[in-house]
Amino acid sequence: MSEAATIARPIDAADLIADMGARARIASGLLARTPTAAKAEALRKAAAAIRDAAPAILAANATDVAQAQTNGLSSAMIDRLTLNPDRIEGMAAGLEAVAGLDDPVGRIIDRAERPNGLVLQRVRVPLGVIGIIYESRPNVTADAGALSLMSGNACILRGGSEAAASNRAIHAALVAGVTAAGLSADAIQLVPTTDRAAVGAMLTAEGLIDIIVPRGGKSLVARVQAEARVPVLAHLDGIVHLYVDRAADPAKALPLVVNAKMRRTGVCGATETLLIDRSYQNPRPIIDALIKAGCEVRGDAAARAINPLVMTADAADWDTEYLDSIVSVAIVDGVDAALAHIAAHSSHHTDAIITEDQATADRFLAEVDSAIVMHNASTQFADGGEFGLGAEIGISTGRLHARGPVALEGLTTYKWLVRGSGQVRP
Amino acid sequence: MSEAATIARPIDAADLIADMGARARIASGLLARTPTAAKAEALRKAAAAIRDAAPAILAANATDVAQAQTNGLSSAMIDRLTLNPDRIEGMAAGLEAVAGLDDPVGRIIDRAERPNGLVLQRVRVPLGVIGIIYESRPNVTADAGALSLMSGNACILRGGSEAAASNRAIHAALVAGVTAAGLSADAIQLVPTTDRAAVGAMLTAEGLIDIIVPRGGKSLVARVQAEARVPVLAHLDGIVHLYVDRAADPAKALPLVVNAKMRRTGVCGATETLLIDRSYQNPRPIIDALIKAGCEVRGDAAARAINPLVMTADAADWDTEYLDSIVSVAIVDGVDAALAHIAAHSSHHTDAIITEDQATADRFLAEVDSAIVMHNASTQFADGGEFGLGAEIGISTGRLHARGPVALEGLTTYKWLVRGSGQVRP
């Protein structure tokens, strides 16, 4: 190819991601050795920069929102897109909260001395370069950037096209903070195009991007999982079960069920299927309370016999994540049947039991194969913040690397350090 | 489709793997709750069954070897394929060794009590179903089956077609031991066909197989990584570097270099590139010792100036895993240049430094981004057995989930257990 032809070739998505990835790799090498205090300072300076830039961020967001209204986006999507001074302060406070988290990098997982005198340590190190693909919420730019940086990783952010101006404004403030602290501007990069080909290039950027984290609805996550050649840390459905055992304390069961289903119906920890032991003495108040709270209850024949307002559940209901004020209710023959139902229908996110029988609880905790298994607690606690992680980049329903809420530690790996005094292997 | 048509349809590879996977999933649920002692007993009974079946295994192996000779396989491949009484005893002893390892299942990774009284634990659980795809070494059937079982996982084994009869005989002994201990025969399954389509079906068996472990040469691993939709635990090249710093003790450096390169040249921990600090006082004895040991030395101009027997290294040499009595040698300007060379050429498997300067050693250990980084030790120690893991299913050069030597713990994941007393989320 002649030089002229090279120059004339348009920059395509793969070239763009290759360039960003190469710069991210260099930045990640520096970040991996950046002390905790410097990373925290960068995030605090970024928080200050977000606050200083609030007028510019709000102006950029107003153009995104106006465009979204012109394009006829749904009111729910426009709500997710819209920023206000409270949401901007929330982003800044979130950056400061991440700055205060324990730094996993350098933590020694274990240590062993071998009979030949070799001393082995496994030490936590950052994953490297994280690609984050998200949709309309602009606050993800700040949240994901902060978690990546504090865990010593460089990141490449690709937000939704409808939030492009907002994301650019937030990203500019992040970079201002990061560089003010003396770190590389390439530590947090934002894909500068809303061309969908850039997503494809990220998903196939093996060797450039070490892990992809999709944050968004089912269709985004499904596309990412279908196309990615880079490992993906993702959660799909949260088909969450709550089982009320015969030995449940009714005074606990009723508020737990109502909270687990109705506190917030749109979160992945919201209960979607209620299983009630046929031997539980007083199921009616639970059903009545759900209906009174505005929940549509769909049940099997036995559930419908409890209250005539219960509607008929069809086969699809047992495999549906409603994310709405709807619950499916099955009456089951004790913990065996509950375990069988959960094994058949759970999405392995979160499942819970209510019982005062410790042996039954222990069995449920041992046998349910989900990322989070709870006893006498609301499934709405399935959240990195509630787990004390300080934040979360997602809840993994995969089995490898990290499971359940993922925060800083889940964005690290480890290496083996071997210290000797001249040992040769016999 | 009519019933007759259903019956007439041939069983294809996807159906076969779907059936094996479904049975493996049930077995994995049982194995996850099988006590350590029962798993160990199964492996000890399998070891006894292997010893009892030695004549049958040797007879089956003889047919494989005869077929391989007829097919004109290389002598190296026939050597890997061939069993003898010592190798069979080695397999049996290996099963007993795995039976004696610490069981990671049920181990509590960490525990926290939240201000609201919720008690959280992360507890190790098996991955589920492991698919192992390997080549001509029949002992992998026993090794991989044992590591999977002891870590509470069901496995689906797919060995090389050239070892089919040997693998069937070994597998039969394993199943005899497993069932004699009262465990499910589906815990260790062997794909009964050597049809290559079965490999493709395993690689795309998402939801049926939780992780694929390829064990074999580069072409196998490359095919698996290219085609797999199931996560893969794999290592590709071991382009291993050994850096002799200016502050290296010559009395340690010479035997370390010779051992790291020449002890066994075909293992992934064998040194492939030797980097010597230009300020190291006495490089000639090292080069001479390698040549005397039968190693072909290929070097840059400065290395060739040390000894005229050094041949010319070309650009490809710096990226080559020889697995042979060949080494590339570069003379570098201190630890900075060594780190830059390693960053550019390492396969992130194992890299090592020889120095008496603690600050230089610490910097090398911190900055080299490889699964294993060593100081004053032979790179030939890169091995799960030498690391005290008791065995290894492979050495991962990937960054996610497990890195470096992988044994029982690397075949587990964790779940979160949350114990409450009726807490609802505000």
Interface residues (C-beta under 8 A of the other chain):
Chain A: G29 A32 R33 A112 R114 L118 L120 V125 L127 G128 D210 I211 P231 D249 A251 K252 P255 L256 N259 A260 R263 A343 A352 A361 L365 A366 E367 D369 S370 A371 I372 V373 M374 H375 N376 A377 S378 Q380 F381 E386 F387 G388 G398 R399 L400 H401 R403 G404 P405 T413 Y414 K415 W416 L417 V418 R419 G420 S421 G422 Q423 V424 R425
Chain B: G29 A32 R33 A112 R114 L118 L120 V125 L127 G128 D210 I211 P231 D249 A251 K252 P255 L256 N259 A260 R263 A343 A352 A361 L365 A366 E367 D369 S370 A371 I372 V373 M374 H375 N376 A377 S378 Q380 F381 E386 F387 G388 G398 R399 L400 H401 R403 G404 P405 T413 Y414 K415 W416 L417 V418 R419 G420 S421 G422 Q423 V424 R425
